[in-house]
Amino acid sequence: MDYAKAFDHVDHSTVVRKLINFGVPDFLIRWICSFLTERQQRVKLCAVFSSWVQLSGSLPQGSLLGPLTFIVLIDDLNTDCMSHKFVDDTTLSEFIDKGQASQMDVNVTQLLNWSSHNHVNVNFKKTKEMIINTSHCNFPDKLSVSGVEIERVNVFKLLGVHINQSLKWDDHVSAICNKAASRIYFLKQLKRSSVDPDDLYHFYATVIRPILEYACPVCMA
């Protein structure tokens, strides 16, 4: 499930209510409220500035407290199926035994009800469905939510890992190799420009190596 501008649509009163239900001390709640409220923003284009606009909601991105506050918001997001939550990435999954029907439409309805109650919006165009079925049979009907058909895909990128419907890692390995190769090209260009070897190593260690090492146990499975 993809939430449309998840951090921008966080309702402050909802977060505060949940912090109170958690039993968070009053002085911490006041401190968080001070962090969230009375924020302003404006747009700069060259030397021209727009007027300041007071924000009625949202979370500051790039901060440590922003994601933590969002985790508080989605803590009570639950459905009848398995829910996997990582900040604003939410995945619902179910096992369908032979001869049984999918209940995912019911689970999605539960998630939509929670989303409406907590003032966040689902982006149906970016929400995807994937069937993991090695036998290529007994596929359930496509999901349709509020008259919008959810796209069914064969490969999906979840938290930086490409998962395909046959649970093979060819797509993930190929994506990693292509991404690393494009950055190695820049490394070669830097070397041809006689960049200092220490700087070349720094570029490799910070730009290329993390790509190769991220989720590398998956590639070795």
C-alpha positions in Angstrom: 0.0 0.0 0.0 1.3 3.5 -0.9 0.2 6.5 1.1 0.0 9.7 -0.9 2.5 12.1 0.6 2.4 10.2 3.9 4.4 12.6 6.0 2.6 15.7 4.6 -0.9 14.4 5.6 -0.2 13.6 9.3 -2.9 15.1 11.6 -1.2 16.5 14.7 -4.3 16.0 16.9 -4.4 12.3 16.0 -0.8 11.9 16.9 -1.2 13.6 20.3 -4.2 11.5 21.1 -2.2 8.3 20.5 0.7 9.6 22.6 -1.7 10.2 25.4 -3.1 6.6 25.0 0.5 5.3 25.2 0.9 7.0 28.6 3.7 9.3 27.4 4.5 11.9 30.1 2.8 15.2 29.7 6.0 17.2 29.4 7.2 15.1 26.5 3.8 15.5 24.7 4.1 19.3 25.1 7.7 19.1 23.8 6.5 17.1 20.7 3.6 19.5 20.2 6.1 22.4 20.2 8.2 20.5 17.6 5.2 19.9 15.3 3.1 23.1 15.5 3.5 26.6 14.3 5.7 25.6 11.4 5.9 27.8 8.3 7.1 27.3 4.7 7.7 29.4 1.6 9.1 28.9 -1.9 12.2 30.6 -3.2 12.8 31.0 -6.9 16.2 32.7 -7.6 15.9 35.9 -5.6 12.1 35.9 -5.4 10.3 34.6 -2.3 6.6 33.6 -1.8 4.7 34.7 1.3 4.9 32.5 4.4 2.2 29.8 4.8 1.3 28.3 8.2 1.2 24.5 8.1 -1.8 22.8 9.7 -0.3 19.3 9.7 2.6 17.2 8.3 5.9 16.0 9.8 9.3 17.6 9.2 11.3 15.3 6.9 15.0 14.7 7.4 14.6 14.7 11.2 14.9 11.8 13.7 11.6 12.6 15.4 9.6 12.7 12.2 9.7 8.9 11.4 9.3 8.1 15.1 6.1 10.2 15.2 4.8 8.4 12.1 5.4 5.0 13.7 3.3 6.2 16.6 0.5 7.1 14.1 0.5 3.7 12.4 1.0 1.6 15.5 -2.7 0.6 15.7 -3.0 -0.2 12.0 -4.1 -3.8 12.0 -6.1 -6.1 9.6 -7.2 -9.7 9.7 -4.2 -10.7 7.6 -0.5 -10.2 8.3 0.6 -6.6 8.2 4.2 -5.6 7.7 4.9 -1.9 8.5 8.1 0.0 8.0 7.5 3.7 8.6 5.2 4.7 5.6 5.7 1.4 3.8 2.8 -1.0 4.6 2.4 -4.5 3.1 -0.5 -6.9 3.6 0.0 -10.6 2.9 -2.1 -13.7 3.1 -1.8 -17.4 2.5 -4.4 -18.9 0.2 -4.8 -22.7 0.5 -5.9 -24.7 -2.5 -9.7 -24.4 -2.9 -9.9 -21.3 -0.7 -10.9 -17.8 -1.8 -8.8 -14.7 -1.2 -9.9 -12.4 1.6 -7.6 -9.6 0.6 -10.5 -7.3 -0.4 -11.8 -7.5 3.1 -8.3 -6.7 4.5 -7.9 -3.8 2.2 -11.3 -2.4 3.3 -10.2 -2.6 6.9 -7.0 -0.7 6.0 -9.0 1.9 4.1 -11.3 2.4 7.1 -8.3 2.9 9.4 -6.8 5.4 6.8 -10.0 7.4 6.7 -10.2 7.5 10.5 -6.6 8.7 10.8 -6.8 11.2 8.0 -4.3 9.6 5.6 -4.9 8.9 1.9 -4.0 5.7 -0.1 -2.5 6.3 -3.5 -4.2 3.6 -5.6 -2.0 4.2 -8.6 1.2 3.3 -6.7 -0.4 0.5 -4.7 0.5 -2.9 -6.2 -0.6 -6.5 -5.9 1.6 -9.5 -6.4 0.8 -13.2 -6.4 3.5 -15.5 -5.3 2.6 -18.8 -7.0 5.2 -21.2 -8.4 2.5 -23.4 -10.0 1.0 -20.6 -12.1 -2.5 -21.7 -11.4 -5.5 -20.7 -9.3 -4.8 -17.0 -9.4 -7.5 -15.0 -7.6 -9.4 -12.2 -9.3 -7.7 -8.8 -9.4 -8.3 -6.4 -6.5 -10.6 -3.6 -7.1 -11.0 -0.8 -4.5 -13.5 2.0 -4.8 -13.9 1.3 -8.5 -10.1 1.4 -9.1 -8.4 -1.8 -10.2 -5.1 -2.4 -8.4 -2.3 -3.2 -10.8 -0.9 -6.7 -10.5 2.8 -7.0 -11.1 5.3 -9.8 -11.5 8.2 -7.9 -9.7 8.0 -5.4 -6.8 10.6 -3.4 -5.1 10.1 -3.6 -1.3 12.5 -1.7 0.9 15.2 -1.8 -1.8 14.8 -5.5 -2.6 13.3 -6.7 -5.8 11.0 -9.6 -5.2 9.4 -11.5 -8.1 6.4 -13.9 -8.1 8.6 -17.0 -8.4 10.8 -16.0 -5.4 13.9 -16.0 -7.5 16.5 -13.3 -7.2 17.4 -12.8 -10.9 15.6 -9.4 -11.0 17.2 -8.1 -7.8 20.7 -9.2 -8.9 20.2 -7.7 -12.3 19.0 -4.4 -10.9 21.9 -4.2 -8.4 24.5 -5.0 -11.1 23.0 -2.3 -13.5 22.9 0.3 -10.8 26.5 -0.4 -9.7 27.8 -0.5 -13.3 26.4 3.0 -14.0 28.2 4.3 -11.0 31.4 2.5 -11.8 31.3 4.4 -15.1 31.6 7.7 -13.1 34.4 6.2 -11.1 36.3 5.5 -14.3 35.7 9.1 -15.4 37.1 10.4 -12.2 40.2 8.2 -12.6 40.7 9.5 -16.1 40.5 13.0 -14.7 43.5 12.2 -12.4 41.4 12.4 -9.2 43.4 11.5 -6.1 43.3 7.8 -5.2 42.0 8.6 -1.7 39.1 10.4 -3.2 38.5 7.6 -5.6 38.3 5.2 -2.7 36.0 7.5 -0.9 33.7 7.6 -3.9 33.7 3.8 -4.1 33.1 3.3 -0.4 30.2 5.8 -0.2 28.5 5.5 -3.6 29.2 2.0 -5.0 29.9 -0.3 -2.1 26.7 0.3 -0.2 24.7 -0.8 -3.3 26.6 -4.1 -3.6 26.3 -4.9 0.1 22.7 -3.9 0.8 20.7 -7.0 1.4 23.6 -9.1 0.1 22.5 -12.2 2.1 19.4 -12.3 -0.1 21.6 -12.6 -3.2 23.5 -15.5 -1.6 20.3 -17.4 -0.6 
